[in-house]
């Protein structure tokens, strides 16, 4: 597996990067896969592809705090990004390792991450809902997916030492929630791992055997996607 450590200062470019990488791999039908790791430098909100902006985000609070709101290409719920959150993105060939469905692909990824965090934290880690990782019924990792012909993008977050009250201020209660949440507010539902980012990064690299640096970053495609899609208000407000 290839490895890419790449963070953009512009939140829109971080989202565009994942889509551009997926398209790059899928267009070439390469058997390779990729692990990208990145850490946002400032706070921003990201909606899942089909989330309704008005019902998921406290827009006036975000605007007052100067927190940008964006929409990603993958499904799942709204999240708050920023310092204290480690992000991963996997581009997986779904034919080399047969991953025929969304649920099968999530299980393939989350079982690995479950083992990584259990080892680092010395605690029982569970897969809950469709795509969450939890310790003691508190969510520390949310994950989402988008699929093309041969490759799938699976990406997500690890809360390490994030400003958890900020999530409460930025996000409304989600319209859809997993049963295990039991309508708990954000600050009672989520938790930080309190693990050093370098240790999580190293654990992911080892787990995915991501030994080879990826040097063919599609810079032009990232710039184009950020400009014509991710920074546009009509993309944000499509739902």
PAMI-811536 format. One record per residue: residue in one letter; x, y, z of N, C-alpha, C in turn. Coordinates in Angstrom, 2 decimals, always signed. Atoms other than C-alpha are relative to their C-alpha. Example, Ala and Ser with C-alpha at 12.3 -4.5 7.8 and 13.67 -1.06 7.14 Angstrom:
<nodes>
{"a",{+0.89,-1.19,+0.00},{+12.30,-4.50,+7.80},{+0.90,+1.20,+0.00}}
{"s",{-0.82,-1.19,-0.06},{+13.67,-1.06,+7.14},{-0.77,+1.09,+0.73}}
</nodes>
This chain:
<nodes>
{"x",{+0.84,-1.20,+0.00},{+0.00,+0.00,+0.00},{+0.88,+1.24,+0.00}}
{"x",{-0.71,-1.28,+0.04},{+1.13,+3.55,-0.77},{-0.41,+0.86,+1.21}}
{"x",{+0.26,-0.87,-1.15},{+1.34,+6.24,+1.94},{+0.18,+1.46,-0.40}}
{"x",{-0.07,-1.44,+0.28},{+0.67,+9.98,+1.74},{-0.33,+0.77,+1.27}}
{"x",{+0.21,-0.91,-1.13},{+1.08,+12.48,+4.59},{-0.16,+1.39,-0.61}}
{"x",{+0.24,-1.25,+0.70},{-0.57,+15.59,+3.18},{-1.20,+0.72,+0.60}}
{"x",{+1.06,-0.86,-0.53},{-2.57,+18.38,+4.82},{+0.07,+1.34,-0.71}}
{"x",{+0.10,-1.33,+0.60},{-3.75,+21.54,+3.08},{-0.48,+1.00,+1.05}}
{"x",{+0.48,-1.05,-0.89},{-4.26,+24.82,+4.91},{-1.47,+0.32,-0.26}}
{"x",{+1.37,-0.29,+0.41},{-7.52,+25.30,+2.98},{-0.87,-1.24,+0.23}}
{"x",{+0.85,+1.17,-0.24},{-10.28,+22.96,+4.31},{-0.60,-0.58,-1.28}}
{"x",{+0.59,+0.50,+1.24},{-11.87,+22.74,+0.84},{+0.99,-0.87,-0.78}}
{"x",{-0.99,+0.80,+0.71},{-8.63,+21.39,-0.60},{+0.22,-1.35,+0.67}}
{"x",{-0.10,+1.31,-0.67},{-8.48,+18.68,+2.06},{-1.10,-0.93,-0.45}}
{"x",{+1.10,+0.83,+0.49},{-11.89,+17.44,+0.94},{+0.20,-0.34,-1.47}}
{"x",{-0.23,+0.23,+1.42},{-11.04,+17.84,-2.74},{+1.10,-1.04,-0.22}}
{"x",{-1.11,+0.94,+0.14},{-7.85,+15.84,-2.22},{-0.49,-1.44,+0.03}}
{"x",{+0.50,+1.38,-0.07},{-9.75,+12.71,-1.22},{-0.71,-0.41,-1.28}}
{"x",{+0.72,+0.34,+1.23},{-12.02,+12.84,-4.25},{+0.95,-0.11,-1.19}}
{"x",{-0.97,+0.05,+1.11},{-9.14,+13.58,-6.62},{+0.84,-1.26,+0.05}}
{"x",{-0.78,+1.23,-0.14},{-7.11,+10.68,-5.25},{-0.83,-1.22,-0.41}}
{"x",{+0.87,+1.11,+0.39},{-10.07,+8.31,-5.63},{-0.13,-0.08,-1.51}}
{"x",{+0.15,-0.02,+1.46},{-10.59,+9.39,-9.24},{+1.30,-0.40,-0.69}}
{"x",{-1.31,+0.33,+0.58},{-6.85,+9.10,-9.97},{+0.21,-1.51,+0.00}}
{"x",{-0.21,+1.44,-0.10},{-6.68,+5.51,-8.73},{-1.01,-0.76,-0.87}}
{"x",{+1.02,+0.74,+0.73},{-9.96,+4.44,-10.31},{+0.18,+0.12,-1.51}}
{"x",{-0.21,-0.18,+1.44},{-9.13,+5.90,-13.72},{+1.09,-0.91,-0.53}}
{"x",{-1.13,+0.82,+0.43},{-5.94,+3.86,-13.86},{-0.21,-1.49,+0.27}}
{"x",{+0.31,+1.40,-0.35},{-7.54,+0.63,-12.54},{+1.20,-0.68,+0.66}}
{"x",{-1.19,+0.55,-0.64},{-4.37,+0.19,-10.52},{-0.38,-0.94,+1.13}}
{"x",{+0.23,+0.92,-1.11},{-4.15,-2.68,-8.05},{+0.46,+0.60,+1.33}}
{"x",{-0.49,-0.65,-1.21},{-2.49,-0.33,-5.57},{-1.14,+0.58,+0.83}}
{"x",{+0.87,-0.72,-0.91},{-4.22,+1.15,-2.54},{+0.83,+1.09,+0.67}}
{"x",{-0.68,-1.17,-0.57},{-3.40,+4.29,-0.56},{-0.54,+0.30,+1.39}}
{"x",{+0.35,-0.57,-1.30},{-3.40,+5.52,+3.03},{+0.50,+1.43,+0.05}}
{"x",{-0.35,-1.41,-0.22},{-3.47,+9.29,+3.46},{-0.34,+0.35,+1.45}}
{"x",{+0.27,-0.50,-1.35},{-3.19,+10.89,+6.91},{+0.16,+1.51,-0.01}}
{"x",{-0.07,-1.45,-0.04},{-3.89,+14.55,+7.59},{-0.63,+0.52,+1.28}}
{"x",{+0.49,-0.65,-1.21},{-4.60,+16.95,+10.47},{-0.32,+1.45,-0.32}}
{"x",{+0.44,-1.36,+0.33},{-6.61,+20.13,+9.97},{+0.68,+1.02,+0.92}}
{"x",{-0.68,-1.06,-0.74},{-4.95,+23.36,+11.06},{-0.97,+0.99,+0.64}}
{"x",{+1.01,-0.85,-0.61},{-8.19,+25.20,+11.84},{-1.35,-0.69,-0.03}}
{"x",{+1.29,+0.66,-0.12},{-11.76,+24.35,+12.74},{-0.89,+0.28,-1.21}}
{"x",{+1.04,-0.15,+1.02},{-14.44,+23.76,+10.11},{-0.99,-1.15,+0.15}}
{"x",{+1.06,+1.00,-0.05},{-17.67,+21.80,+9.76},{-0.12,-0.67,-1.36}}
{"x",{+0.18,+0.74,+1.26},{-18.20,+19.08,+7.15},{-1.31,-0.79,+0.07}}
{"x",{+1.24,+0.75,+0.14},{-21.64,+17.84,+6.14},{+0.23,-1.27,-0.81}}
{"x",{+0.05,+1.14,+0.88},{-22.20,+14.36,+4.78},{-0.71,+0.38,-1.29}}
{"x",{+0.48,-0.39,+1.32},{-23.19,+14.36,+1.13},{-1.48,+0.36,-0.03}}
{"x",{+1.45,-0.22,+0.08},{-26.96,+14.18,+1.72},{-0.58,+0.71,+1.22}}
{"x",{+0.50,-0.71,-1.18},{-27.19,+16.07,+5.02},{-0.70,+1.30,-0.38}}
{"x",{+0.69,-1.27,+0.19},{-29.62,+18.98,+5.20},{+0.67,+1.07,+0.85}}
{"x",{-0.78,-1.04,-0.66},{-27.70,+22.12,+6.05},{-0.77,+0.62,+1.17}}
{"x",{+0.77,-0.73,-1.02},{-30.48,+23.83,+8.01},{-0.27,-0.83,+1.24}}
{"x",{+0.36,+0.84,-1.14},{-31.22,+20.86,+10.24},{+1.20,-0.62,+0.71}}
{"x",{-1.18,+0.65,-0.58},{-27.65,+19.71,+10.95},{+0.97,+0.97,+0.67}}
{"x",{-1.04,-0.94,-0.43},{-25.65,+22.87,+11.62},{-0.62,+1.23,+0.63}}
{"x",{+0.35,-1.31,-0.56},{-25.99,+25.92,+13.87},{+0.77,+1.05,-0.82}}
{"x",{-0.73,-0.85,+0.95},{-25.06,+28.24,+11.00},{+0.38,+1.34,+0.61}}
{"x",{-0.30,-1.33,-0.56},{-25.27,+31.52,+12.96},{+1.16,-0.09,+0.99}}
{"x",{-1.11,+0.17,-0.94},{-22.94,+30.20,+15.66},{+1.32,-0.22,-0.75}}
{"x",{-1.21,+0.23,+0.80},{-20.47,+28.94,+13.07},{+0.48,+1.29,-0.64}}
{"x",{-0.37,-1.26,+0.64},{-20.56,+32.27,+11.24},{+0.61,+0.95,+1.00}}
{"x",{-0.52,-0.91,-1.03},{-20.01,+34.21,+14.47},{+1.41,-0.39,+0.44}}
{"x",{-1.32,+0.48,-0.41},{-17.00,+32.04,+15.29},{+0.98,-0.09,-1.16}}
{"x",{-0.87,+0.07,+1.17},{-15.60,+32.24,+11.75},{+0.31,-1.43,-0.42}}
{"x",{-0.21,+1.41,+0.33},{-16.02,+28.49,+11.26},{-0.69,-0.32,-1.32}}
{"x",{+0.51,+0.29,+1.33},{-16.45,+27.49,+7.63},{-0.81,-1.30,+0.00}}
{"x",{+0.81,+1.20,+0.15},{-19.12,+24.93,+6.68},{+0.13,-0.50,-1.44}}
{"x",{-0.22,+0.60,+1.30},{-18.45,+22.55,+3.78},{-0.79,-1.30,-0.11}}
{"x",{+0.67,+1.28,+0.24},{-19.95,+19.41,+2.24},{+0.97,-0.95,-0.70}}
{"x",{-0.89,+0.99,+0.61},{-18.07,+16.22,+1.37},{-0.77,-0.87,-0.99}}
{"x",{+0.62,+0.85,+1.01},{-18.74,+13.64,-1.32},{-0.57,-1.28,+0.60}}
{"x",{+0.43,+1.27,-0.61},{-19.24,+10.68,+1.05},{-1.20,+0.20,+0.89}}
{"x",{+1.18,-0.04,-0.86},{-22.21,+9.81,+3.22},{+0.34,+0.26,+1.45}}
{"x",{-0.24,-0.19,-1.43},{-22.54,+9.83,+6.99},{-0.50,+1.34,+0.49}}
{"x",{+0.50,-1.19,-0.65},{-23.25,+12.65,+9.38},{+0.98,+1.15,+0.01}}
{"x",{-0.83,-1.21,-0.09},{-21.91,+16.14,+9.98},{+1.04,-0.16,+1.10}}
{"x",{-1.09,+0.05,-0.99},{-18.60,+16.50,+11.84},{+0.65,+1.38,+0.10}}
{"x",{-0.83,-1.19,-0.16},{-16.43,+19.28,+13.20},{+1.45,-0.44,-0.05}}
{"x",{-1.41,+0.32,+0.19},{-12.81,+19.16,+12.10},{+0.86,+1.06,+0.69}}
{"x",{-0.91,-1.00,-0.55},{-9.78,+20.89,+13.56},{+1.13,-0.62,+0.79}}
{"x",{-1.10,+0.50,-0.82},{-6.73,+20.60,+15.82},{-0.50,-0.97,+1.07}}
{"x",{+0.40,+1.01,-0.97},{-6.86,+17.57,+18.07},{-0.75,-1.16,-0.62}}
{"x",{+0.69,+1.06,+0.74},{-8.46,+15.39,+15.39},{+0.94,-0.53,-1.07}}
{"x",{-0.83,+0.64,+1.03},{-6.45,+12.93,+13.27},{-0.91,-0.62,-1.04}}
{"x",{+0.82,+0.49,+1.10},{-7.90,+12.09,+9.86},{+0.77,-1.00,-0.85}}
{"x",{-0.59,+0.95,+0.94},{-7.25,+9.13,+7.61},{-0.91,-0.08,-1.23}}
{"x",{+0.74,+0.27,+1.23},{-8.32,+8.43,+4.02},{+0.63,-1.23,-0.65}}
{"x",{-0.46,+1.21,+0.67},{-8.06,+5.01,+2.40},{-0.63,-0.08,-1.39}}
{"x",{+0.47,+0.33,+1.34},{-8.34,+4.35,-1.33},{+0.27,-1.48,-0.19}}
{"x",{-0.14,+1.46,+0.03},{-9.00,+0.62,-1.63},{-0.48,-0.56,-1.33}}
{"x",{+0.44,+0.73,+1.18},{-9.16,-1.60,-4.70},{-0.95,-1.10,+0.46}}
{"x",{+1.02,+0.93,-0.50},{-12.38,-3.54,-4.15},{-0.06,-1.31,-0.76}}
{"x",{-0.09,+1.27,+0.71},{-11.42,-6.29,-6.57},{+1.19,-0.82,+0.48}}
{"x",{-1.18,+0.70,-0.52},{-7.94,-7.15,-5.26},{-0.36,-0.69,+1.32}}
{"x",{+0.62,+0.57,-1.19},{-9.53,-7.66,-1.83},{-1.50,+0.14,-0.23}}
{"x",{+1.42,-0.12,+0.36},{-13.17,-8.46,-2.70},{-0.82,+0.70,+1.09}}
{"x",{+0.82,-0.80,-0.92},{-15.28,-5.78,-1.01},{-1.24,+0.41,-0.78}}
{"x",{+1.13,-0.13,+0.90},{-18.66,-6.08,-2.64},{-1.07,+0.99,+0.45}}
{"x",{+1.06,-0.87,-0.52},{-20.75,-3.83,-0.42},{+0.57,+1.05,+0.94}}
{"x",{-0.39,-1.05,-0.96},{-20.63,-0.76,+1.79},{+0.30,-0.61,+1.36}}
{"x",{-0.19,+0.57,-1.32},{-21.01,-2.81,+4.96},{+1.25,-0.89,+0.07}}
{"x",{-1.18,+0.85,+0.06},{-18.34,-5.31,+3.93},{+1.28,+0.84,+0.03}}
{"x",{-1.18,-0.88,+0.04},{-15.91,-2.48,+3.21},{+0.23,+0.67,+1.34}}
{"x",{-0.15,-0.58,-1.33},{-16.59,-0.76,+6.53},{+0.59,-1.01,+0.97}}
{"x",{-0.51,+1.01,-0.93},{-15.99,-4.00,+8.40},{+1.48,-0.28,-0.25}}
{"x",{-1.40,+0.23,+0.36},{-12.72,-4.56,+6.52},{+0.91,+1.07,+0.60}}
{"x",{-0.80,-1.12,-0.53},{-11.45,-1.13,+7.61},{-0.08,+0.08,+1.51}}
{"x",{+0.17,-0.27,-1.43},{-12.91,-0.82,+11.08},{+0.56,-1.11,+0.88}}
{"x",{-0.61,+1.06,-0.81},{-11.73,-4.21,+12.29},{+1.49,+0.24,+0.20}}
{"x",{-1.43,-0.34,-0.15},{-8.15,-3.12,+11.62},{+0.17,+1.14,+0.99}}
{"x",{-0.14,-1.16,-0.88},{-8.64,+0.22,+13.33},{-0.39,-0.34,+1.43}}
{"x",{+0.39,+0.48,-1.32},{-10.37,-1.47,+16.23},{+1.20,-0.62,+0.72}}
{"x",{-1.18,+0.66,-0.59},{-7.24,-3.57,+16.85},{+1.10,+1.01,+0.31}}
{"x",{-1.05,-1.01,-0.22},{-4.90,-0.57,+16.48},{-0.27,+0.77,+1.28}}
{"x",{+0.31,-0.84,-1.16},{-6.70,+1.54,+19.09},{-0.07,-0.83,+1.27}}
{"x",{+0.04,+0.87,-1.18},{-7.34,-1.37,+21.47},{+1.40,-0.24,+0.54}}
{"x",{-1.39,+0.22,-0.42},{-3.60,-2.03,+21.53},{+0.60,+1.26,+0.60}}
{"x",{-0.58,-1.26,-0.49},{-2.66,+1.64,+22.00},{-0.64,+0.45,+1.30}}
{"x",{+0.75,-0.51,-1.16},{-5.34,+2.39,+24.58},{-0.08,-1.02,+1.14}}
{"x",{+0.14,+1.03,-1.03},{-5.38,-0.92,+26.42},{-1.42,-0.10,+0.51}}
{"x",{+1.40,+0.02,-0.37},{-9.17,-0.91,+26.38},{-0.79,-0.73,-1.08}}
{"x",{+0.85,+0.65,+0.98},{-12.01,-2.73,+24.68},{-0.57,+1.04,-0.96}}
{"x",{+0.52,-0.88,+1.05},{-12.94,-1.05,+21.39},{-1.09,-0.78,-0.74}}
{"x",{+1.12,+0.66,+0.67},{-16.27,-1.82,+19.75},{-0.37,+0.74,-1.29}}
{"x",{+0.60,-0.56,+1.21},{-17.73,-1.28,+16.28},{-1.49,+0.14,+0.27}}
{"x",{+1.42,-0.26,-0.30},{-21.14,+0.34,+16.77},{-0.66,+0.67,-1.20}}
{"x",{+0.73,-0.61,+1.10},{-23.86,+1.48,+14.40},{+0.50,-0.53,-1.33}}
{"x",{-0.47,+0.38,+1.33},{-22.91,+1.42,+10.74},{+1.51,+0.12,-0.11}}
{"x",{-1.41,-0.29,+0.27},{-19.42,+2.88,+10.99},{+0.69,+0.78,+1.11}}
{"x",{-0.62,-0.69,-1.13},{-18.48,+4.08,+14.48},{+0.92,-0.93,+0.77}}
{"x",{-0.82,+0.70,-0.97},{-15.72,+3.03,+16.86},{-0.22,+0.65,+1.36}}
{"x",{+0.30,-0.51,-1.33},{-16.39,+3.36,+20.58},{+0.83,-0.68,+1.07}}
{"x",{-0.51,+0.57,-1.24},{-14.91,+2.81,+24.01},{-1.02,+0.36,+1.08}}
{"x",{+0.99,-0.21,-1.05},{-17.42,+2.39,+26.86},{-1.20,+0.79,-0.52}}
{"x",{+1.18,-0.59,+0.66},{-20.23,+3.42,+24.48},{+0.18,+1.47,-0.33}}
{"x",{-0.28,-1.38,+0.41},{-18.54,+6.76,+23.74},{+0.75,-0.04,-1.33}}
{"x",{-0.56,+0.01,+1.36},{-17.73,+7.42,+20.08},{+1.26,+0.85,-0.07}}
{"x",{-1.23,-0.76,+0.24},{-14.18,+8.45,+19.20},{+0.39,+0.02,-1.47}}
{"x",{-0.33,+0.05,+1.42},{-14.14,+7.65,+15.48},{-1.27,-0.19,-0.83}}
{"x",{+1.08,+0.12,+0.97},{-16.73,+8.28,+12.77},{+0.60,-0.16,-1.38}}
{"x",{-0.58,+0.37,+1.29},{-16.24,+7.00,+9.23},{-1.07,+0.07,-1.09}}
{"x",{+0.92,-0.13,+1.13},{-17.79,+7.46,+5.79},{+0.63,-0.63,-1.23}}
{"x",{-0.45,+0.77,+1.16},{-17.51,+5.91,+2.33},{-0.62,+0.56,-1.28}}
{"x",{+0.48,-0.34,+1.33},{-17.83,+6.71,-1.37},{+0.66,-0.96,-0.99}}
{"x",{-0.50,+1.05,+0.86},{-17.46,+4.13,-4.14},{-0.07,+0.40,-1.47}}
{"x",{+0.00,-0.14,+1.44},{-16.49,+4.23,-7.80},{+0.06,-1.40,-0.62}}
{"x",{+0.07,+1.29,+0.70},{-16.09,+1.44,-10.36},{+0.79,-1.10,+0.69}}
{"x",{-0.89,+1.02,-0.56},{-13.16,-0.40,-8.83},{+0.48,+0.38,+1.39}}
{"x",{-0.56,-0.45,-1.28},{-11.95,+1.71,-5.92},{-1.06,+0.64,+0.89}}
{"x",{+0.86,-0.63,-1.00},{-13.64,+2.87,-2.74},{+0.83,+0.93,+0.86}}
{"x",{-0.57,-0.92,-0.98},{-12.83,+5.84,-0.55},{-0.67,-0.26,+1.35}}
{"x",{+0.48,+0.08,-1.38},{-13.19,+5.16,+3.17},{+0.84,+0.99,+0.79}}
{"x",{-0.76,-0.98,-0.79},{-12.25,+8.08,+5.38},{-0.72,+0.28,+1.30}}
{"x",{+0.58,-0.23,-1.31},{-12.78,+9.10,+8.95},{+0.94,+0.74,+0.92}}
{"x",{-0.70,-0.81,-1.00},{-11.56,+10.75,+12.11},{+0.30,-0.82,+1.24}}
{"x",{-0.27,+0.47,-1.35},{-9.98,+9.91,+15.43},{+0.07,+1.23,+0.91}}
{"x",{-0.04,-1.09,-0.97},{-10.76,+12.30,+18.28},{+1.09,-0.31,+1.02}}
{"x",{-1.13,+0.24,-0.90},{-7.53,+12.61,+20.23},{-0.04,+0.93,+1.20}}
{"x",{+0.15,-1.00,-1.07},{-7.68,+15.84,+22.25},{-0.73,+1.21,-0.56}}
{"x",{+0.79,-1.00,+0.70},{-10.36,+17.79,+20.43},{-0.82,+0.84,+0.99}}
{"x",{+0.87,-0.88,-0.79},{-12.42,+20.72,+21.78},{-1.44,-0.52,-0.14}}
{"x",{+1.30,+0.66,+0.14},{-15.54,+18.62,+22.37},{-1.19,+0.96,+0.16}}
{"x",{+1.13,-0.93,-0.08},{-17.83,+21.48,+23.53},{-0.25,+0.78,-1.29}}
{"x",{+0.18,-0.70,+1.27},{-17.22,+23.11,+20.15},{-0.97,-0.77,-0.91}}
{"x",{+0.91,+0.80,+0.80},{-19.09,+20.23,+18.52},{-1.44,+0.30,+0.39}}
{"x",{+1.34,-0.33,-0.49},{-22.11,+20.99,+20.69},{-0.45,+1.37,-0.50}}
{"x",{+0.36,-1.35,+0.44},{-21.98,+24.64,+19.67},{-0.25,+0.07,-1.50}}
{"x",{+0.08,-0.09,+1.46},{-21.64,+23.96,+15.93},{-1.09,-0.88,-0.60}}
{"x",{+0.89,+0.98,+0.62},{-23.88,+20.95,+15.33},{-1.29,-0.16,+0.79}}
{"x",{+1.26,+0.37,-0.61},{-27.53,+20.34,+16.00},{-0.03,-1.51,+0.25}}
{"x",{+0.17,+1.45,-0.13},{-28.72,+16.92,+17.10},{-0.27,-0.58,-1.38}}
{"x",{+0.18,+0.54,+1.36},{-28.50,+14.73,+13.99},{-1.41,-0.52,-0.23}}
{"x",{+1.33,+0.50,+0.35},{-31.70,+13.88,+12.18},{-0.07,-1.52,+0.09}}
{"x",{-0.08,+1.46,-0.11},{-30.57,+10.25,+12.06},{+1.14,-0.33,+0.95}}
{"x",{-1.04,+0.40,-0.95},{-28.63,+8.57,+14.83},{-0.07,-1.49,+0.26}}
{"x",{+0.01,+1.44,-0.28},{-27.57,+5.01,+15.69},{-0.73,-0.28,+1.31}}
{"x",{+0.79,+0.37,-1.18},{-29.62,+3.18,+18.27},{+0.79,+0.13,+1.29}}
{"x",{-0.79,-0.03,-1.23},{-26.74,+2.99,+20.75},{+0.23,+1.41,+0.55}}
{"x",{-0.16,-1.37,-0.48},{-26.62,+6.80,+20.96},{-1.04,+0.36,+1.07}}
{"x",{+1.08,-0.22,-0.97},{-29.94,+6.86,+22.86},{-0.26,+1.49,+0.23}}
{"x",{+0.33,-1.43,-0.02},{-30.48,+10.54,+22.04},{+0.90,+0.82,+0.93}}
{"x",{-0.93,-0.76,-0.85},{-27.46,+11.61,+24.09},{+0.51,+1.23,-0.73}}
{"x",{-0.60,-1.18,+0.65},{-26.19,+15.16,+23.40},{+1.45,-0.30,-0.37}}
{"x",{-1.34,+0.25,+0.53},{-22.85,+15.43,+21.62},{+1.04,-0.23,+1.10}}
{"x",{-1.06,+0.09,-1.01},{-20.72,+15.98,+24.74},{-0.13,-1.23,+0.89}}
{"x",{+0.17,+1.23,-0.77},{-22.20,+12.86,+26.39},{+0.15,-1.25,-0.88}}
{"x",{-0.05,+1.10,+0.96},{-21.90,+10.74,+23.26},{+1.42,-0.25,-0.51}}
{"x",{-1.34,+0.10,+0.57},{-18.32,+11.43,+22.11},{+1.06,+0.11,+1.08}}
{"x",{-1.10,-0.06,-0.96},{-14.93,+11.20,+23.81},{+1.32,+0.07,-0.74}}
{"x",{-1.36,-0.03,+0.53},{-11.27,+11.89,+23.18},{+0.77,-1.24,+0.44}}
{"x",{-0.84,+1.15,-0.33},{-8.77,+9.04,+23.09},{+1.15,+0.37,+0.94}}
{"x",{-1.16,-0.44,-0.78},{-6.02,+11.10,+24.75},{+1.22,-0.88,-0.32}}
{"x",{-1.18,+0.71,+0.49},{-3.40,+9.32,+22.65},{+0.75,+0.94,-0.92}}
{"x",{-0.82,-0.84,+0.87},{-0.51,+11.05,+20.89},{-0.26,-0.33,-1.46}}
{"x",{+0.30,+0.19,+1.41},{-1.20,+11.58,+17.19},{+1.06,-0.84,-0.70}}
{"x",{-1.07,+0.76,+0.62},{+2.18,+10.13,+16.25},{-0.14,-1.49,+0.21}}
{"x",{+0.19,+1.43,-0.29},{+1.35,+6.82,+17.91},{-1.15,-0.57,-0.84}}
{"x",{+1.11,+0.46,+0.83},{-1.99,+6.54,+16.09},{+0.44,-0.10,-1.45}}
{"x",{-0.51,-0.01,+1.38},{-0.33,+7.47,+12.81},{+0.86,-1.25,-0.25}}
{"x",{-0.89,+1.15,+0.16},{+2.36,+4.81,+13.30},{-0.78,-1.30,+0.02}}
{"x",{+0.83,+1.20,-0.08},{-0.27,+2.23,+14.25},{-0.75,-0.26,-1.29}}
{"x",{+0.72,+0.15,+1.27},{-2.27,+2.89,+11.09},{+0.95,-0.41,-1.13}}
{"x",{-0.97,+0.33,+1.04},{+0.80,+2.77,+8.86},{+0.41,-1.48,+0.10}}
{"x",{-0.38,+1.41,-0.20},{+1.84,-0.57,+10.38},{-1.15,-0.93,-0.35}}
{"x",{+1.15,+0.87,+0.23},{-1.66,-2.03,+10.23},{-0.28,-0.19,-1.49}}
{"x",{+0.28,+0.06,+1.43},{-2.08,-1.20,+6.54},{+1.24,-0.31,-0.84}}
{"x",{-1.25,+0.30,+0.70},{+1.54,-1.99,+5.67},{+0.26,+1.03,-1.10}}
{"x",{-0.16,-1.11,+0.96},{+1.77,+1.42,+3.98},{+1.46,+0.43,-0.02}}
{"x",{-1.45,-0.16,-0.02},{+5.47,+1.28,+3.24},{+0.55,+0.94,-1.05}}
{"x",{-0.56,-0.71,+1.14},{+5.83,+3.18,-0.02},{-0.66,+1.37,-0.17}}
{"x",{+0.52,-1.35,+0.15},{+5.46,+6.93,-0.39},{-0.69,+0.18,-1.36}}
{"x",{+0.73,-0.30,+1.23},{+2.93,+8.11,-2.96},{+0.46,+1.35,-0.53}}
{"x",{-0.62,-1.22,+0.54},{+4.54,+10.69,-5.25},{-0.77,+0.62,-1.16}}
{"x",{+0.71,-0.48,+1.18},{+1.90,+11.20,-7.96},{-1.28,+0.75,+0.37}}
{"x",{+1.16,-0.76,-0.48},{-0.40,+13.62,-6.17},{-0.61,+0.79,-1.16}}
{"x",{+0.64,-0.71,+1.11},{-2.96,+15.01,-8.69},{-0.32,+1.46,+0.38}}
{"x",{+0.13,-1.37,-0.49},{-2.37,+18.65,-7.76},{-1.03,+0.81,-0.80}}
{"x",{+0.91,-0.79,+0.84},{-4.27,+20.14,-10.70},{-1.46,-0.40,+0.25}}
{"x",{+1.37,+0.47,-0.24},{-7.35,+17.98,-10.07},{-0.50,+0.47,+1.37}}
{"x",{+0.37,-0.48,-1.33},{-7.35,+18.94,-6.38},{-0.39,+1.47,-0.06}}
{"x",{+0.28,-1.43,+0.14},{-7.20,+22.63,-7.24},{-1.31,+0.24,-0.74}}
{"x",{+1.22,-0.16,+0.81},{-9.96,+22.27,-9.85},{-1.25,-0.39,+0.81}}
{"x",{+1.15,+0.43,-0.79},{-12.30,+20.33,-7.54},{-0.31,+0.98,+1.13}}
{"x",{+0.23,-0.99,-1.07},{-11.82,+22.81,-4.71},{-0.68,+1.24,-0.56}}
{"x",{+0.52,-1.23,+0.59},{-12.62,+25.68,-7.07},{-1.42,-0.16,-0.53}}
{"x",{+1.30,+0.12,+0.68},{-15.59,+24.31,-9.01},{-1.05,-0.73,+0.83}}
{"x",{+0.97,+0.74,-0.80},{-17.19,+22.26,-6.26},{+0.04,+0.38,+1.48}}
{"x",{+0.01,-0.06,-1.46},{-16.07,+22.38,-2.64},{-0.09,+1.41,+0.58}}
{"x",{+0.11,-1.37,-0.50},{-15.82,+26.16,-2.28},{-1.31,+0.67,-0.41}}
{"x",{+1.20,-0.62,+0.55},{-19.13,+26.81,-4.06},{-1.19,-0.12,+0.96}}
{"x",{+1.16,-0.02,-0.89},{-22.24,+27.81,-2.11},{-1.10,-0.94,-0.50}}
{"x",{+1.06,+0.89,+0.50},{-24.52,+25.80,-4.43},{+0.27,-1.45,+0.34}}
{"x",{-0.35,+1.35,-0.45},{-22.65,+22.60,-3.53},{-0.34,-0.15,+1.48}}
{"x",{+0.31,+0.04,-1.44},{-22.94,+23.41,+0.19},{-1.51,-0.05,+0.23}}
{"x",{+1.43,-0.17,-0.26},{-26.62,+24.30,-0.07},{-0.89,-0.91,-0.85}}
{"x",{+0.77,+0.85,+0.92},{-27.71,+21.48,-2.41},{-1.11,-0.76,+0.74}}
{"x",{+1.07,+0.65,-0.78},{-29.76,+19.89,+0.43},{-0.30,+0.88,+1.22}}
</nodes>
